[in-house]
């Protein structure tokens, strides 16, 4: 944050954007091994959102890496290995099954200790071999010296100088030859030691990897028995991360421990910080809308008492931009809280549309109708609804109802709104397609109006109970 700039002069959207930028830089600096730079960006992030739990999570992570600098580059290697071997289940167990991780670490330490011990034994044997060689060399030199001494003593005086010169020449040549042999033997021993080390390392590595594969397979089997499976697709992993984020953001933001778990899960699922921030914004907005609607229906938030609405907005860190985005939706929620329920009915048959409107109004519902998808979207942007009742086929001949449902699901605060398809199509494939998309129910035409009213009552009652 620049010097002299007041925090109050910066709106919540800019604060969030700057905070997210700082966290991205912290994450990137840690992955690049630059802990000094990571601390600088972390300090700047504290100035934007000093109470955010991710600050504590990053601070502990940096402190741990400072105490264990040998791990700075290891994370990248382990990350690439997990992608190559396609073992995201093995990694996610670090979060979900800590006891199994402890077993794995003990086995890994056992093999490391065994490998180190055998390597030390090989080095000790090599040293003993060299020591014995030096002893033999000294014995051989002593033997040579005794032989030459006896030779000198048996030679006649007149040949002493010649014999002495020849002996010295022989000794020099022998020393040179011996030195060459010694150097060759040392080189051969070094080569043999290197081969032994490589062979032992290869055997231990293969054995260790086989054991890890066995443990991983055992984990996979246990998870399969328990019905736990990490999605294979990126969309599935994002959905899993969204679900875990929902669990930790119930009170507005996660605890420090929850933030640590989400960070580890993000890395295991190979999600970026941009994806994390996008999901965080969606989840906070969804929880904010759900909380506000629940409080409005309970009478805790009223038009005369909007202070509590501001408190909820602060709790879920809703930016000014997000507030403007859902403002009309919130206002509409105040209106629908007084009635039995607000329903949007979408069908290109104006006669049927009128019948449905009259029937639902007679049963105490607030009804809004639309003859096409485009008009339905306009209604959604200006009002909040407890349920959407929509046809599948429209005059264009396409299954526009499916497209409409998919588009509604892309809007965070409408994702949990009950959605019922109605259609004259009784094709099983069409019905399965609707249910696979996540639609709440499917009613075929012609239908019994009393049954339709009963279904709508049940869906709205369940929707309002969340």
Secondary structure, 3 states (H helix, E strand, C coil): CCCCCCHHHCCHHHHHHHHHHHHHHHHHHHHCCCHHHHHHHHHHHHHHCCCCHHHHHHHHHHHHHHHCHHHCCHHHHHHHHHHHHCCHHHHHHHHHCHHHHHHHHHHHHHHHHHHHHHHHHHHHHHHHHHHHHHHHHHHHHHHHHHHHHHHHHHCCHHHHHHHHHHHHHHHHHHHHHHHHHHHHHHHHHHHHHHHHHHHHHHHHHHHHHHHHHHHHHHHHHHHHHHCCCCCCCHHHHHHHHHHHHHHHCCCCCCCHHHHHHHHHHHHHCCCCHHHHHHHHHHHHHHHHHHHHHHHHHHCCCCCCCCHHHHHHHHHCCCCHHHHHHHHHHHHHHHHHCCCCCEEEEECCCHHHHHHHHHHHHHCCCEEEEECCHHHHHHHHHHCCCCEEEEECCCCCCCCHHHHHHHHHHCCHHHCCCEEEEEECCCCHHHHHHHHHHCCCEEEECCCCHHHHHHHHHHHHHHHHHC
